[in-house]
């Protein structure tokens, strides 16, 4: 693809809010045209929306250096500097852009925002004489707010009558119906509290209901009972959240110049950690989880979804950088993954969850459970929720990208995610399960070059080995370099494939027959007379066929363009063989009988598998050993 084509694809991905894919496509375009200021500017925008501040700033600076007259480059440069909290340079970048185009409203609005934030956060250059005063004031403000709120749920005198009733109601229900020891929670206002497992199904049901209804989370916001950092996180107010964290940082830096201030510094660090971990509302949410709650409840006037995502992501990165625990849990045991990657996941919550998962992986000790596999107090993981909701986008992220286990069983003993993903109800989910299994068992994703071992970037299709089709490559050079190593395995694989060859029956018809695709609405014509390879394929070359049953003892085999279609009935020996092979690959649910025959017509409905095939001398041969599940839409 040309640089312009890759740029257009990147712009489309950016418009579709797939920021990671956009960045990859712009990277490919820069490999073709490395001197494009526009491409660097566009990639800077993608990195900014992903929260990758340093990369965004580097690209923005490169864009301005390549073309100082490109106004949008100055705009992206100013945005990146703003995200990096370099307010003075950000204002200068805005001025440089406005000097080229004084009426540019984007730059004017950005300059006003930067100036406003600078006024809030700028506390540099403090006299040492005021350092202790600043630290003591910060501690005093924290202590006053802490005393005002009291211990979690105990000091109802500070609440309005309505909120006090709600707090008392949920406290009583958690204690008596949700198997939660409130005395443990009261004694641990900055930790996870009681995370013991409920003993009965009714107790687990009570916890589930409290979480689903959000308890009194929104009431705490309307009553203004959250601490300042928690409120800023809930509202997604980046300027306020970063200003609070900056005040603590500046206070510590100023105090470090005074030898006698070591105790005060320690107290200030403790106060900061308490702000980062304080549990608020009856759900006991720390600031890191309030970011998720507010993203669904709060809609700020004049702030787009993309801007809200970028602001909340910037807050999340700041919280994690300052020491917020990525594995923090609420009163029901749910983590950031439960909040961000469930059935109600949005672009914002997914981005926040991925930031938390990345931070947790960086800190995870050997043998410690992955955050995506952590169960709540009911025994559920995010997969339990998003599979029944058919959230294929989220399931793919969890299984393929983050290697979540599909075999975690609820504490009620009901189902694992794998069992919920019934191929008859959720055929695409079953394909994702198989793909996730491949990633977890081999340690490699399916889209990885066998030669250079680099993962394929977004939008790039790897080339399969023309002989075995099992190894995939990103370029002809990788194929040539890897061939001496791949040759023995390739020959062995080809021998296995040839040993499993099955010739399909084809009866020439005097007239053409049409078949309609229910998925795309396209109509294809079945070949008559002597078989020919699909369009673009040479005689004897391998291609893919999809096998799919429709119930009633009927099935169809077809290629992606529908110019080669076979109808197969249950009376045909090929039907028995193909279904049996599909079942061996785990494409049919576990509760079906393993022995053939017979399966009922309802059990034979919607079985899917992909096979390699070739057409030679007017005959089509399917290689049964190549059967696999694919996450592909045909």
C-alpha positions as CSV (number, residue, x, y, z in Angstrom):
1,X,0.0,0.0,0.0
2,X,1.1,3.5,-0.7
3,X,1.7,6.1,2.0
4,X,-1.5,7.9,1.0
5,X,-3.5,4.7,1.3
6,X,-2.1,3.9,4.7
7,X,-2.8,7.4,5.8
8,X,-6.4,7.2,4.7
9,X,-6.8,3.9,6.5
10,X,-5.2,5.5,9.6
11,X,-7.6,8.4,9.4
12,X,-10.5,6.0,9.1
13,X,-9.3,4.1,12.2
14,X,-8.9,7.3,14.1
15,X,-12.5,8.3,13.1
16,X,-13.7,4.9,14.3
17,X,-11.9,5.5,17.7
18,X,-9.5,2.6,17.1
19,X,-6.5,4.7,18.2
20,X,-4.1,1.8,18.5
21,X,-4.8,0.6,14.9
22,X,-4.5,4.2,13.7
23,X,-1.1,4.6,15.3
24,X,0.1,1.4,13.7
25,X,-1.2,2.4,10.2
26,X,0.5,5.8,10.5
27,X,3.7,4.0,11.5
28,X,3.5,1.9,8.3
29,X,2.9,5.1,6.3
30,X,6.0,6.7,7.8
31,X,8.1,3.7,6.8
32,X,7.1,4.6,3.2
33,X,7.3,8.4,3.6
34,X,9.5,9.2,6.6
35,X,9.6,13.0,5.9
36,X,5.9,13.7,6.1
37,X,5.0,16.3,8.8
38,X,1.3,15.4,8.4
39,X,1.9,11.7,9.2
40,X,3.9,12.6,12.3
41,X,1.2,15.1,13.4
42,X,-1.5,12.4,12.9
43,X,0.4,9.8,14.8
44,X,0.9,12.3,17.6
45,X,-2.9,12.7,17.8
46,X,-3.3,8.9,18.0
47,X,-0.7,8.7,20.7
48,X,-2.3,11.5,22.7
49,X,-5.7,9.7,22.6
50,X,-3.9,6.5,23.8
51,X,-2.4,8.5,26.7
52,X,1.2,7.9,25.4
53,X,2.4,11.4,26.2
54,X,6.1,11.0,25.5
55,X,5.6,9.4,22.1
56,X,3.0,12.1,21.2
57,X,5.4,14.9,22.1
58,X,8.3,13.3,20.2
59,X,6.1,13.0,17.0
60,X,4.6,16.5,17.4
61,X,8.1,18.0,17.7
62,X,9.2,16.1,14.6
63,X,6.2,17.4,12.7
64,X,6.9,21.0,13.5
65,X,10.6,20.5,12.6
66,X,9.8,19.1,9.2
67,X,7.2,21.8,8.3
68,X,7.1,24.9,10.6
69,X,4.2,26.3,8.5
70,X,1.9,23.4,9.2
71,X,-0.7,24.9,11.6
72,X,-2.1,21.5,12.8
73,X,1.4,20.4,13.7
74,X,1.7,23.3,16.1
75,X,-1.8,22.4,17.5
76,X,-0.7,18.8,18.1
77,X,2.6,20.1,19.6
78,X,0.7,22.3,22.0
79,X,-1.7,19.5,23.0
80,X,1.2,17.1,23.7
81,X,3.0,19.7,25.8
82,X,-0.2,20.4,27.7
83,X,-0.6,16.6,28.4
84,X,3.1,16.6,29.6
85,X,2.2,19.5,32.0
86,X,4.7,21.8,30.2
87,X,2.3,24.8,30.3
88,X,4.8,27.5,29.4
89,X,6.0,25.7,26.3
90,X,2.5,24.7,25.4
91,X,1.4,28.4,25.4
92,X,4.4,29.2,23.2
93,X,3.4,26.4,20.7
94,X,-0.1,27.9,20.6
95,X,1.3,31.3,19.9
96,X,3.4,29.9,17.1
97,X,0.4,28.4,15.4
98,X,-1.7,31.5,15.9
99,X,1.0,33.6,14.3
100,X,0.4,31.5,11.1
101,X,-3.4,31.5,11.4
102,X,-4.8,33.9,14.0
103,X,-8.4,32.8,13.4
104,X,-7.8,29.1,14.2
105,X,-10.5,28.4,16.8
106,X,-9.0,25.1,17.9
107,X,-5.7,26.8,18.9
108,X,-7.5,29.7,20.6
109,X,-9.7,27.3,22.7
110,X,-6.6,25.2,23.5
111,X,-4.7,28.2,24.6
112,X,-7.5,29.3,26.9
113,X,-7.6,25.8,28.5
114,X,-3.9,25.8,29.0
115,X,-3.8,29.2,30.6
116,X,-6.7,28.2,32.9
117,X,-5.0,25.0,34.0
118,X,-1.6,26.8,34.5
119,X,-3.3,29.2,36.8
120,X,-4.5,26.3,38.9
121,X,-1.4,24.2,39.0
122,X,1.5,26.5,38.8
123,X,3.3,26.4,42.2
124,X,6.9,26.3,41.2
125,X,9.6,28.6,42.5
126,X,8.4,28.5,46.1
127,X,10.6,30.2,48.7
128,X,12.1,27.6,51.1
129,X,10.7,29.6,54.0
130,X,7.2,28.7,52.9
131,X,7.9,25.0,52.3
132,X,6.9,23.8,55.8
133,X,3.8,26.0,55.7
134,X,2.8,24.3,52.5
135,X,3.3,20.8,53.8
136,X,1.5,21.6,57.1
137,X,-1.4,23.2,55.2
138,X,-1.8,20.1,53.0
139,X,-1.8,17.8,56.0
140,X,-4.3,20.1,57.8
141,X,-6.6,20.2,54.8
142,X,-6.5,16.5,54.5
143,X,-7.1,15.9,58.3
144,X,-10.1,18.3,58.3
145,X,-11.7,16.6,55.4
146,X,-10.9,13.2,56.9
147,X,-12.5,14.2,60.2
148,X,-15.5,15.6,58.4
149,X,-16.2,12.4,56.6
150,X,-15.4,10.2,59.6
151,X,-14.9,6.4,59.3
152,X,-16.7,4.8,56.3
153,X,-20.4,4.7,57.0
154,X,-20.2,5.3,60.7
155,X,-20.6,9.1,61.1
156,X,-24.1,9.5,59.6
157,X,-24.4,13.0,61.1
158,X,-22.5,14.5,58.2
159,X,-25.1,13.2,55.7
160,X,-28.4,14.6,54.6
161,X,-31.4,12.7,55.8
162,X,-31.8,11.0,52.4
163,X,-28.2,10.0,52.0
164,X,-28.0,8.9,55.6
165,X,-30.9,6.5,55.1
166,X,-29.3,5.1,52.0
167,X,-25.9,4.6,53.7
168,X,-27.7,2.9,56.7
169,X,-29.7,0.7,54.3
170,X,-26.7,-0.6,52.3
171,X,-24.6,-1.0,55.4
172,X,-27.3,-3.2,57.0
173,X,-27.8,-5.2,53.9
174,X,-24.1,-5.8,53.4
175,X,-23.7,-6.9,57.0
176,X,-26.8,-9.2,57.2
177,X,-27.4,-10.3,53.6
178,X,-24.1,-9.9,51.9
179,X,-21.9,-11.7,54.4
180,X,-19.7,-8.7,54.9
181,X,-18.0,-7.9,58.2
182,X,-18.4,-4.1,58.4
183,X,-16.1,-3.9,61.4
184,X,-13.2,-5.0,59.1
185,X,-14.2,-2.4,56.6
186,X,-14.5,0.3,59.2
187,X,-11.0,-0.5,60.4
188,X,-9.5,-0.4,56.9
189,X,-10.7,2.9,55.2
190,X,-7.8,2.8,52.8
191,X,-7.7,-0.8,51.8
192,X,-9.9,-3.5,50.3
193,X,-11.5,-4.5,53.6
194,X,-13.4,-7.7,54.0
195,X,-13.0,-9.9,50.9
196,X,-14.2,-13.1,52.4
197,X,-16.3,-15.4,50.3
198,X,-20.1,-15.5,50.9
199,X,-21.2,-19.0,51.9
200,X,-24.6,-19.2,50.3
201,X,-26.1,-18.4,46.9
202,X,-28.5,-15.9,48.5
203,X,-25.5,-13.9,49.9
204,X,-23.8,-13.9,46.6
205,X,-27.1,-12.7,45.0
206,X,-27.3,-9.9,47.4
207,X,-23.8,-8.7,46.6
208,X,-24.5,-9.0,42.9
209,X,-27.7,-6.9,43.2
210,X,-26.0,-4.2,45.3
211,X,-23.3,-3.8,42.6
212,X,-25.6,-3.9,39.7
213,X,-27.7,-1.0,41.2
214,X,-24.5,1.0,41.9
215,X,-25.6,1.4,45.6
216,X,-25.4,5.1,46.6
217,X,-22.5,6.1,44.3
218,X,-24.4,8.8,42.5
219,X,-25.9,10.1,45.7
220,X,-22.5,10.7,47.2
221,X,-21.6,12.8,44.2
222,X,-24.8,14.9,44.3
223,X,-24.3,15.5,48.0
224,X,-20.7,16.4,47.5
225,X,-19.4,13.9,50.0
226,X,-16.4,12.6,48.0
227,X,-13.0,13.9,48.8
228,X,-11.5,16.4,46.4
229,X,-9.4,13.9,44.4
230,X,-12.2,11.3,44.3
231,X,-14.7,14.0,43.0
232,X,-12.3,15.1,40.3
233,X,-11.9,11.4,39.2
234,X,-15.6,10.8,39.1
235,X,-16.2,14.0,37.1
236,X,-13.2,13.4,34.8
237,X,-11.8,16.8,35.7
238,X,-8.1,16.4,34.6
239,X,-7.0,19.9,35.6
240,X,-8.3,19.5,39.1
241,X,-7.0,15.9,39.6
242,X,-3.6,16.7,38.3
243,X,-3.5,20.0,40.4
244,X,-4.1,18.0,43.6
245,X,-1.4,15.5,42.8
246,X,0.9,18.3,41.7
247,X,0.4,20.2,45.0
248,X,1.6,17.1,47.0
249,X,4.6,16.7,44.7
250,X,5.6,20.3,44.9
251,X,5.2,20.2,48.7
252,X,7.5,17.2,49.0
253,X,10.1,18.7,46.6
254,X,10.1,22.0,48.6
255,X,10.4,20.2,51.9
256,X,13.3,18.0,50.7
257,X,15.5,21.1,50.8
258,X,15.0,21.3,54.6
259,X,17.0,18.8,56.7
260,X,14.6,18.9,59.6
261,X,11.5,18.1,57.5
262,X,12.0,14.3,57.0
263,X,9.1,13.5,59.4
264,X,6.8,16.0,57.6
265,X,7.7,14.5,54.2
266,X,6.9,11.1,55.5
267,X,3.5,12.3,56.8
268,X,2.9,14.1,53.5
269,X,3.6,10.9,51.5
270,X,1.2,9.0,53.8
271,X,-1.5,11.6,53.2
272,X,-1.0,11.3,49.5
273,X,-1.3,7.5,49.6
274,X,-4.5,7.9,51.6
275,X,-6.0,10.2,49.0
276,X,-5.1,7.6,46.3
277,X,-6.7,4.7,48.2
278,X,-9.5,6.1,50.3
279,X,-12.7,4.1,50.0
280,X,-15.9,6.0,49.5
281,X,-19.6,5.3,49.1
282,X,-21.2,2.0,50.2
283,X,-19.4,0.2,47.4
284,X,-16.1,1.4,48.9
285,X,-14.6,2.8,45.7
286,X,-11.1,4.2,45.5
287,X,-10.4,7.0,43.0
288,X,-9.1,4.6,40.4
289,X,-12.6,2.9,40.2
290,X,-14.5,6.1,40.4
291,X,-13.0,7.0,37.0
292,X,-15.0,4.2,35.5
293,X,-18.2,5.0,37.3
294,X,-18.2,8.6,36.3
295,X,-17.4,7.8,32.7
296,X,-20.9,6.3,32.4
297,X,-22.8,8.8,34.6
298,X,-21.2,12.2,33.9
299,X,-21.7,14.1,30.6
300,X,-19.9,17.4,30.7
301,X,-21.2,20.1,28.4
302,X,-18.9,20.9,25.5
303,X,-16.7,17.8,26.1
304,X,-16.8,15.1,23.4
305,X,-16.4,11.4,24.2
306,X,-12.9,11.4,22.7
307,X,-11.9,14.3,24.9
308,X,-13.4,12.7,28.0
309,X,-11.5,9.5,27.2
310,X,-8.2,11.4,26.9
311,X,-8.8,13.3,30.1
312,X,-9.8,10.3,32.1
313,X,-6.8,8.3,30.7
314,X,-4.5,11.1,31.7
315,X,-5.9,11.0,35.2
316,X,-5.5,7.2,35.3
317,X,-1.8,7.4,34.2
318,X,-1.2,10.0,36.8
319,X,-2.8,8.0,39.6
320,X,-0.9,4.9,38.7
321,X,2.4,6.8,38.4
322,X,1.8,8.3,41.9
323,X,1.3,4.8,43.4
324,X,-2.4,3.9,43.2
325,X,-2.8,0.1,43.4
326,X,-4.0,-1.3,40.0
327,X,-5.5,-4.3,41.8
328,X,-7.7,-2.3,44.2
329,X,-11.2,-3.9,44.8
330,X,-14.6,-2.6,45.9
331,X,-16.8,-4.1,48.6
332,X,-18.0,-6.9,46.2
333,X,-14.4,-7.8,45.2
334,X,-14.6,-6.3,41.7
335,X,-11.5,-4.8,40.1
336,X,-10.9,-2.3,37.3
337,X,-11.3,-5.2,34.7
338,X,-14.8,-6.0,36.0
339,X,-15.7,-2.3,35.8
340,X,-14.2,-1.6,32.4
341,X,-14.6,-4.8,30.4
342,X,-18.0,-6.1,31.2
343,X,-21.2,-6.1,29.1
344,X,-21.5,-2.3,29.4
345,X,-17.9,-1.6,28.3
346,X,-17.3,1.6,26.3
347,X,-14.3,2.9,24.4
348,X,-13.4,5.0,27.5
349,X,-13.7,2.1,30.1
350,X,-11.8,-0.3,27.8
351,X,-8.9,2.3,27.5
352,X,-8.9,2.8,31.2
353,X,-8.9,-1.0,31.9
354,X,-6.0,-1.6,29.5
355,X,-3.9,1.1,31.3
356,X,-4.6,-0.7,34.7
357,X,-3.8,-4.1,33.3
358,X,-0.5,-2.9,31.9
359,X,0.4,-1.3,35.2
360,X,-0.6,-4.5,37.1
361,X,1.5,-6.7,34.7
362,X,4.5,-4.4,35.4
363,X,4.2,-5.0,39.1
364,X,2.9,-8.6,39.2
365,X,5.1,-10.9,41.1
366,X,6.0,-14.4,39.8
367,X,3.1,-16.7,40.4
368,X,0.7,-13.9,41.1
369,X,-2.7,-14.1,39.3
370,X,-3.3,-12.0,36.2
371,X,-5.7,-9.1,36.9
372,X,-8.0,-10.4,34.0
373,X,-8.4,-13.7,35.9
374,X,-9.1,-12.3,39.4
375,X,-12.5,-13.3,40.6
376,X,-14.9,-11.1,42.6
377,X,-16.5,-12.3,45.8
378,X,-19.2,-14.1,43.7
379,X,-16.5,-16.0,41.7
380,X,-17.1,-14.2,38.4
381,X,-14.6,-12.7,36.0
382,X,-15.3,-10.1,33.2
383,X,-15.7,-13.0,30.7
384,X,-18.8,-14.3,32.6
385,X,-20.6,-11.1,31.8
386,X,-19.5,-10.1,28.3
387,X,-20.0,-13.5,26.6
388,X,-23.8,-13.7,27.2
389,X,-24.0,-10.0,26.0
390,X,-22.2,-11.1,22.8
391,X,-19.5,-8.4,23.3
392,X,-17.1,-9.9,20.8
393,X,-14.8,-6.9,20.9
394,X,-14.2,-7.2,24.6
395,X,-14.0,-11.0,24.6
396,X,-11.3,-10.8,21.9
397,X,-9.3,-8.3,24.0
398,X,-9.5,-10.4,27.1
399,X,-8.8,-13.8,25.5
400,X,-6.3,-12.9,22.7
401,X,-4.6,-9.7,23.8
402,X,-4.5,-10.3,27.6
403,X,-4.7,-14.1,27.7
404,X,-7.6,-14.4,30.1
405,X,-8.5,-17.9,31.2
406,X,-11.9,-19.2,29.9
407,X,-12.0,-22.0,32.5
408,X,-12.7,-19.9,35.7
409,X,-15.8,-21.4,37.4
410,X,-18.2,-19.3,39.4
411,X,-18.4,-20.1,43.1
412,X,-22.0,-21.2,42.6
413,X,-20.5,-24.0,40.5
414,X,-22.6,-23.0,37.5
415,X,-20.5,-22.3,34.5
416,X,-17.1,-21.3,33.2
417,X,-16.9,-18.8,30.3
418,X,-16.0,-21.6,28.0
419,X,-19.2,-23.4,28.8
420,X,-21.2,-20.2,28.3
421,X,-19.8,-19.8,24.8
422,X,-22.0,-22.5,23.3
423,X,-21.1,-22.7,19.6
424,X,-24.7,-23.0,18.7
425,X,-25.7,-19.8,20.5
426,X,-22.4,-17.9,20.1
427,X,-20.4,-19.4,17.2
428,X,-18.1,-16.4,17.0
429,X,-17.3,-16.7,20.7
430,X,-16.3,-20.4,20.2
431,X,-13.9,-19.2,17.5
432,X,-12.4,-16.7,19.9
433,X,-12.0,-19.4,22.6
434,X,-10.0,-21.5,20.2
435,X,-7.8,-18.5,19.2
436,X,-7.3,-17.6,22.8
437,X,-6.2,-21.2,23.6
438,X,-3.6,-20.9,20.8
439,X,-2.2,-17.7,22.3
440,X,-2.0,-19.0,25.8
441,X,-0.5,-22.4,24.9
442,X,2.1,-21.3,22.4
443,X,2.8,-17.9,23.9
444,X,2.3,-16.4,20.4
445,X,-0.6,-14.8,18.7
446,X,-1.8,-16.1,15.3
447,X,-0.7,-12.9,13.6
448,X,3.1,-13.2,14.1
449,X,5.8,-13.6,11.4
450,X,7.5,-16.9,11.7
451,X,10.7,-15.4,10.3
452,X,11.3,-12.2,12.3
453,X,8.8,-13.1,15.0
454,X,7.3,-9.6,14.9
455,X,3.6,-9.3,15.4
456,X,1.6,-8.1,12.4
457,X,0.6,-4.5,12.7
458,X,-3.0,-3.4,12.3
459,X,-4.3,-3.8,8.8
460,X,-1.4,-6.0,7.6
461,X,-2.1,-9.5,6.4
462,X,0.7,-12.1,6.7
463,X,1.5,-14.4,3.8
464,X,1.2,-18.1,4.5
465,X,3.7,-20.7,3.3
466,X,2.4,-21.9,0.0
467,X,3.2,-25.5,0.8
468,X,2.0,-26.1,4.4
469,X,0.0,-22.9,5.1
470,X,0.9,-23.2,8.8
471,X,3.7,-20.7,9.0
472,X,3.0,-17.0,8.1
473,X,5.4,-14.3,7.1
474,X,5.5,-10.5,6.7
475,X,7.7,-10.4,3.6
476,X,9.5,-12.4,0.9
477,X,12.8,-11.8,2.7
478,X,11.5,-13.5,5.9
479,X,10.3,-16.5,3.8
480,X,13.7,-16.9,2.2
481,X,15.7,-16.5,5.5
482,X,13.4,-18.9,7.4
483,X,13.2,-21.6,4.7
484,X,16.2,-23.7,5.9
485,X,14.8,-23.8,9.4
486,X,11.2,-24.3,8.2
487,X,11.8,-26.9,5.5
488,X,11.8,-30.1,7.7
489,X,8.6,-29.1,9.5
490,X,7.0,-28.0,6.3
491,X,7.6,-31.4,4.6
492,X,6.2,-33.2,7.6
493,X,3.1,-31.0,7.7
494,X,2.5,-31.5,4.0
495,X,2.7,-35.2,4.5
496,X,0.1,-35.1,7.2
497,X,-2.2,-32.9,5.1
498,X,-1.9,-35.2,2.0
499,X,-2.7,-38.3,4.2
500,X,-6.0,-36.6,5.2
501,X,-7.1,-35.7,1.7
502,X,-10.8,-36.1,0.9
503,X,-12.2,-35.8,-2.6
504,X,-15.5,-34.0,-2.8
505,X,-18.2,-35.3,-5.1
506,X,-19.2,-32.9,-7.9
507,X,-22.1,-33.7,-10.2
508,X,-22.2,-31.4,-13.3
509,X,-25.6,-29.7,-13.7
510,X,-27.2,-28.6,-17.0
511,X,-28.2,-25.3,-15.5
512,X,-26.5,-22.9,-13.1
513,X,-27.8,-22.8,-9.5
514,X,-27.8,-19.7,-7.4
515,X,-27.1,-19.5,-3.6
516,X,-27.7,-16.5,-1.5
517,X,-25.4,-15.6,1.4
518,X,-27.5,-14.7,4.5
519,X,-24.6,-12.8,6.0
520,X,-23.7,-10.5,3.1
521,X,-26.7,-10.7,0.9
522,X,-24.5,-11.5,-2.2
523,X,-25.6,-14.1,-4.7
524,X,-23.1,-16.6,-6.1
525,X,-23.4,-19.1,-8.9
526,X,-22.4,-22.7,-8.4
527,X,-20.0,-24.0,-11.0
528,X,-21.3,-26.4,-13.6
529,X,-19.4,-28.9,-15.7
530,X,-15.6,-29.2,-15.1
531,X,-14.5,-27.6,-11.9
532,X,-12.1,-24.7,-12.0
533,X,-10.0,-23.1,-9.3
534,X,-11.4,-19.9,-7.6
535,X,-10.6,-16.6,-9.3
536,X,-7.0,-15.7,-8.8
537,X,-5.8,-19.2,-7.9
538,X,-3.7,-21.4,-10.0
539,X,-4.5,-25.1,-10.7
540,X,-3.5,-27.1,-7.6
541,X,-2.9,-24.1,-5.4
542,X,-4.3,-24.3,-1.8
543,X,-7.2,-22.0,-0.7
544,X,-9.6,-22.0,2.2
545,X,-13.1,-23.5,2.2
546,X,-15.7,-22.8,5.0
547,X,-17.8,-25.8,6.1
548,X,-21.2,-24.9,7.7
549,X,-24.2,-26.9,8.6
550,X,-27.7,-25.5,8.5
551,X,-29.8,-28.3,10.3
552,X,-32.1,-30.6,8.6
553,X,-29.1,-32.7,7.5
554,X,-27.7,-30.1,5.0
555,X,-24.4,-28.4,4.8
556,X,-22.4,-26.2,2.4
557,X,-18.7,-25.8,1.6
558,X,-17.7,-22.5,-0.1
559,X,-14.8,-20.2,-0.6
560,X,-14.7,-16.5,0.5
561,X,-15.8,-15.1,-2.9
562,X,-18.6,-17.7,-3.3
563,X,-17.4,-18.7,-6.8
564,X,-16.9,-22.3,-5.6
565,X,-19.8,-23.8,-3.7
566,X,-20.6,-27.4,-2.7
567,X,-23.9,-28.5,-1.3
568,X,-23.5,-31.6,1.0
569,X,-26.4,-33.7,2.4
570,X,-26.2,-36.1,5.3
571,X,-26.6,-39.0,2.8
572,X,-23.2,-38.1,1.4
573,X,-20.2,-39.9,3.1
574,X,-18.4,-36.5,2.9
575,X,-20.9,-35.1,5.4
576,X,-20.2,-37.6,8.1
577,X,-16.4,-37.2,7.7
578,X,-16.5,-33.4,7.7
579,X,-18.8,-33.2,10.8
580,X,-16.6,-35.8,12.6
581,X,-13.5,-33.7,11.9
582,X,-15.2,-30.5,13.1
583,X,-16.1,-32.3,16.4
584,X,-12.6,-33.5,16.9
585,X,-11.4,-29.9,16.7
586,X,-13.7,-28.9,19.6
587,X,-16.1,-26.9,17.4
588,X,-19.1,-28.6,18.9
589,X,-20.2,-28.2,22.6
590,X,-19.0,-30.7,25.2
591,X,-22.5,-32.1,26.0
592,X,-22.9,-33.6,22.5
593,X,-22.2,-37.4,22.3
594,X,-18.8,-38.3,21.0
595,X,-19.9,-41.4,19.1
596,X,-21.3,-41.3,15.6
597,X,-24.1,-41.8,14.6
598,X,-26.5,-40.2,14.9
599,X,-26.7,-36.6,15.9
600,X,-30.2,-35.0,15.8
601,X,-30.9,-32.3,13.2
602,X,-30.9,-29.6,16.0
603,X,-27.4,-30.8,17.1
604,X,-26.2,-30.6,13.6
605,X,-27.2,-26.9,13.2
606,X,-24.6,-24.2,12.7
607,X,-21.4,-26.2,13.0
608,X,-18.5,-24.3,11.4
609,X,-15.0,-25.1,10.4
610,X,-12.4,-24.0,7.9
611,X,-10.4,-26.4,5.7
612,X,-7.6,-26.0,3.1
613,X,-8.5,-27.3,-0.3
614,X,-7.3,-27.4,-3.9
615,X,-8.8,-27.9,-7.4
616,X,-6.8,-30.0,-9.8
617,X,-7.8,-31.9,-13.0
618,X,-11.4,-30.9,-12.4
619,X,-11.6,-32.4,-8.9
620,X,-11.7,-30.7,-5.5
621,X,-9.8,-32.2,-2.6
622,X,-10.2,-31.1,1.0
623,X,-7.3,-31.6,3.5
624,X,-9.1,-32.7,6.7
625,X,-6.0,-32.2,8.9
626,X,-6.1,-28.5,8.2
627,X,-9.4,-28.0,10.1
628,X,-9.4,-24.9,12.3
629,X,-11.6,-22.3,14.0
630,X,-11.1,-18.8,12.7
631,X,-12.2,-15.4,13.9
632,X,-13.3,-14.4,10.3
633,X,-16.4,-13.1,8.8
634,X,-17.3,-14.6,5.5
